[in-house]
Amino acid sequence: MSAETAALLRERLAVLEPQSLDIEDESHLHAGHAGARDGGHYKITIVAATFAGHNTVKRHRLVHDAVGDLMRGRIHALSIRAFSPDEV
């Protein structure tokens, strides 16, 4: 995993005040894929009180808003598993 991209993800997602955050680089699974040249494929699992009372679509929007411009460069694909603390 690009340590720099992971650090940027952690920095950006801090606004959601995660209780836990796991970041996996899955770029190697997409070798040869056209988008793999321009950005990595990442999977995150995040637990934050911010997600309580929100559906999956709203949770993903919150994550994408926090990640921002990383999605237009460093990250080609982002798989998100977002939970509130009472769901784990």
Buried (B, 14 or more C-beta within 10 A) or exposed (E): BBEEBBEBBEEBBEBBEBEEBEBEBBBEEBEEEEEBEEBBBBBBBBBBEBBEEBEEEEBBEBBEEBBEEBBEEBBBBBEBEBBBEEEE
